[in-house]
Amino acid sequence: MTTQLLAEALARDAQFQMIESPSDAPAILALVKAKRAEIAVISAQLDRTGGFELVREIRAQSPGTRVIVLLDSSERSAVTAAFRAGAQGVFCRTEPFRLLATCIQCVSAGQVWASSHELQYVLEALAQPSLAPCLSLNGGLLSARETDVVRCVAEGLSNREIAQRLKLTEHTVKNYLFRIFDKLGVSSRVELVLYAFRNGSASEASPIPSSRRLARPVDISPRLVSNDPVMIRKTAT
């Protein structure tokens, strides 16, 4: 009933074309593939896996579809599981409904939707050596130098600090970042960190970047406060 009410409310917005969805995961996956849905909003209460296995399947079989996971609460385990599965956004049912439309718009535009404390959960999990003992981002796509740049980004270093550490110019660092974004199919430094979280750790001994340091090189809407979602635009600065 809740899902139906959400769909009906969103359908009143002319910018959204809603697709009536079945309630079981295989049928949802088939529908997403057939309709080539741009956005899939998946409830974490969908099945015993929390809907996260379906998120993985959607990302694997319909890579053009971006996924938002609808959570009952912003618990650490649920947030990290959603992003590890491949979600581009998480939305908690306790948030004002009007923000769901904004969340969908932002994810559709290639941005990441998460609150500051939800992102911090991901950063803290990424820093746990037990999760990933080595860098497994590239699958052979990244050069050794590009891998070094990814490690620095995961530590929360700015372009200037990366340039100083690797003895490069800032312009060269920017070029590396754009090539990395293109190779990995990400569009921001935060998405790069989330990619690392899903596929491995950038460094076994990397410190936990503070949300302030990570946010320093990205554009964040000025209306946001600490508990509001962080919307990230594509940038390598």
C-alpha positions as CSV (number, residue, x, y, z in Angstrom):
1,M,0.0,0.0,0.0
2,T,2.8,2.4,0.9
3,T,4.5,1.7,-2.5
4,Q,1.3,2.3,-4.4
5,L,0.7,5.6,-2.6
6,L,4.3,6.7,-3.4
7,A,3.9,5.8,-7.0
8,E,0.5,7.6,-7.3
9,A,2.0,10.7,-5.6
10,L,5.0,10.8,-7.9
11,A,2.8,10.3,-11.0
12,R,1.1,13.6,-10.3
13,D,4.4,15.2,-11.3
14,A,4.4,15.6,-15.1
15,Q,8.2,15.1,-15.3
16,F,7.9,11.5,-14.2
17,Q,6.6,8.6,-16.3
18,M,5.7,5.9,-13.8
19,I,5.8,2.2,-14.7
20,E,3.5,-0.1,-12.8
21,S,5.7,-2.6,-11.0
22,P,5.1,-6.2,-9.9
23,S,6.0,-7.2,-6.4
24,D,8.6,-10.0,-6.9
25,A,12.2,-9.5,-7.8
26,P,12.4,-11.6,-11.1
27,A,9.4,-9.8,-12.6
28,I,10.8,-6.4,-11.6
29,L,14.1,-7.2,-13.2
30,A,12.4,-8.3,-16.4
31,L,10.3,-5.1,-16.4
32,V,13.3,-2.9,-15.9
33,K,15.2,-4.5,-18.8
34,A,12.2,-4.5,-21.1
35,K,11.2,-0.8,-20.4
36,R,14.8,0.3,-20.1
37,A,13.9,2.3,-17.0
38,E,16.0,5.3,-16.3
39,I,15.5,5.1,-12.5
40,A,14.5,2.1,-10.3
41,V,13.3,2.9,-6.8
42,I,13.7,-0.4,-4.9
43,S,12.4,-1.0,-1.4
44,A,14.8,-2.5,1.1
45,Q,11.9,-4.5,2.4
46,L,11.4,-6.2,-1.0
47,D,12.7,-9.6,0.1
48,R,15.0,-11.4,2.6
49,T,18.1,-9.9,1.0
50,G,16.8,-6.4,1.6
51,G,16.3,-5.9,-2.1
52,F,20.1,-5.7,-2.5
53,E,20.5,-8.7,-4.6
54,L,17.9,-7.2,-7.0
55,V,20.0,-4.0,-7.1
56,R,23.0,-6.0,-8.1
57,E,21.1,-7.8,-10.9
58,I,19.7,-4.5,-12.2
59,R,23.1,-2.9,-12.3
60,A,24.6,-6.0,-14.1
61,Q,21.8,-6.6,-16.6
62,S,20.5,-3.0,-17.1
63,P,23.6,-0.8,-16.6
64,G,21.8,2.2,-17.9
65,T,19.3,2.1,-15.0
66,R,20.3,4.0,-11.9
67,V,19.0,2.6,-8.6
68,I,17.7,4.3,-5.5
69,V,17.1,2.1,-2.4
70,L,14.2,3.1,-0.2
71,L,15.1,2.5,3.4
72,D,12.9,2.3,6.5
73,S,15.7,3.8,8.6
74,S,19.2,5.0,7.9
75,E,20.9,2.2,9.7
76,R,24.6,1.8,9.1
77,S,24.3,-1.8,7.8
78,A,21.4,-1.0,5.4
79,V,23.2,2.1,4.0
80,T,26.5,0.3,3.4
81,A,24.7,-2.7,1.9
82,A,22.8,-0.5,-0.5
83,F,25.9,1.3,-1.9
84,R,27.9,-1.9,-1.9
85,A,25.2,-3.5,-4.1
86,G,25.5,-0.6,-6.6
87,A,22.9,1.9,-5.6
88,Q,23.4,5.6,-6.6
89,G,21.2,6.9,-3.9
90,V,19.5,5.9,-0.6
91,F,16.3,7.6,0.6
92,C,14.9,7.1,4.1
93,R,11.1,6.9,4.5
94,T,11.4,9.3,7.5
95,E,12.5,12.1,5.1
96,P,9.9,14.5,3.8
97,F,8.2,13.0,0.8
98,R,8.9,16.2,-1.3
99,L,12.6,15.3,-1.2
100,L,12.0,11.9,-3.0
101,A,11.3,13.8,-6.3
102,T,14.4,15.8,-5.8
103,C,16.4,12.6,-5.1
104,I,15.1,11.0,-8.3
105,Q,16.0,14.1,-10.3
106,C,19.5,14.2,-8.9
107,V,20.2,10.5,-9.4
108,S,18.8,10.8,-12.9
109,A,21.3,13.7,-13.5
110,G,24.2,11.4,-12.6
111,Q,24.6,12.6,-9.0
112,V,24.9,10.7,-5.8
113,W,22.1,11.1,-3.1
114,A,23.0,10.5,0.5
115,S,23.0,12.4,3.7
116,S,26.3,13.4,5.3
117,H,26.1,10.8,8.0
118,E,25.1,8.1,5.4
119,L,28.2,8.9,3.4
120,Q,30.3,8.7,6.6
121,Y,29.1,5.2,7.2
122,V,30.5,4.3,3.7
123,L,33.8,6.0,4.4
124,E,34.2,4.3,7.7
125,A,33.4,0.9,6.1
126,L,35.8,1.5,3.3
127,A,38.6,2.1,5.7
128,Q,38.1,-1.3,7.4
129,P,41.0,-3.5,6.3
130,S,39.0,-6.6,6.8
131,L,36.6,-5.6,3.9
132,A,39.3,-5.4,1.2
133,P,43.0,-6.2,1.8
134,C,44.1,-4.8,-1.6
135,L,43.1,-2.5,-4.4
136,S,40.7,-4.3,-6.7
137,L,39.2,-1.4,-8.6
138,N,40.7,-1.7,-12.0
139,G,40.5,-5.2,-13.4
140,G,43.5,-4.1,-15.5
141,L,41.9,-0.8,-16.7
142,L,43.9,1.6,-14.6
143,S,47.6,2.3,-14.9
144,A,49.9,2.2,-11.8
145,R,49.9,6.0,-11.7
146,E,46.1,6.2,-12.0
147,T,45.8,3.6,-9.2
148,D,48.0,5.9,-7.0
149,V,45.7,8.8,-7.7
150,V,42.7,6.7,-6.7
151,R,44.4,5.9,-3.4
152,C,45.0,9.6,-2.8
153,V,41.4,10.4,-3.5
154,A,40.3,7.7,-1.0
155,E,42.4,9.4,1.6
156,G,40.5,12.7,1.0
157,L,43.5,14.6,-0.5
158,S,42.8,17.6,-2.7
159,N,44.3,17.9,-6.2
160,R,47.1,20.1,-4.9
161,E,47.9,17.6,-2.2
162,I,47.8,14.7,-4.7
163,A,50.1,16.7,-7.0
164,Q,52.6,17.3,-4.1
165,R,52.6,13.7,-3.0
166,L,53.0,12.2,-6.5
167,K,55.3,15.0,-7.8
168,L,52.9,16.0,-10.5
169,T,51.2,19.3,-11.6
170,E,47.6,19.9,-10.6
171,H,46.7,20.0,-14.3
172,T,48.1,16.5,-14.7
173,V,46.2,15.3,-11.7
174,K,42.9,16.6,-13.2
175,N,43.7,14.8,-16.4
176,Y,44.3,11.6,-14.5
177,L,41.0,12.0,-12.7
178,F,39.0,12.5,-15.9
179,R,40.5,9.5,-17.4
180,I,39.8,7.4,-14.3
181,F,36.2,8.7,-14.3
182,D,35.8,7.7,-17.9
183,K,37.4,4.2,-17.5
184,L,35.4,3.3,-14.4
185,G,32.1,4.9,-15.5
186,V,31.9,7.3,-12.5
187,S,31.2,11.0,-12.5
188,S,32.6,12.4,-9.3
189,R,35.2,11.9,-6.5
190,V,32.4,10.6,-4.2
191,E,31.3,8.1,-6.9
192,L,34.9,7.0,-7.2
193,V,35.0,6.3,-3.5
194,L,31.7,4.4,-3.7
195,Y,33.1,2.4,-6.6
196,A,36.1,1.6,-4.4
197,F,33.7,0.6,-1.6
198,R,31.8,-1.8,-3.9
199,N,34.9,-3.3,-5.6
200,G,37.7,-3.1,-3.1
201,S,39.7,-0.7,-0.9
202,A,42.0,1.9,-2.2
203,S,44.5,1.2,0.5
204,E,44.7,-1.2,3.4
205,A,46.0,1.5,5.6
206,S,44.1,4.5,4.3
207,P,42.8,6.8,7.1
208,I,39.1,7.6,7.2
209,P,38.6,10.8,5.3
210,S,36.4,13.3,7.2
211,S,33.2,14.3,5.3
212,R,34.6,17.9,5.3
213,R,37.8,16.9,3.6
214,L,36.0,14.7,1.0
215,A,33.5,17.5,0.3
216,R,36.2,20.2,-0.2
217,P,36.8,19.5,-3.9
218,V,33.1,18.9,-4.8
219,D,30.3,21.2,-5.5
220,I,27.5,21.0,-2.9
221,S,24.2,22.9,-3.1
222,P,24.4,25.9,-0.7
223,R,21.0,25.1,0.7
224,L,22.2,21.9,2.3
225,V,22.9,21.5,6.0
226,S,24.8,18.7,7.7
227,N,21.8,16.3,7.8
228,D,20.6,17.0,4.3
229,P,21.5,14.8,1.3
230,V,24.7,15.6,-0.5
231,M,24.3,16.2,-4.3
232,I,27.5,15.7,-6.2
233,R,28.1,17.2,-9.6
234,K,30.7,15.9,-12.1
235,T,34.0,17.5,-11.5
236,A,37.6,16.6,-11.2
237,T,38.6,19.8,-9.2
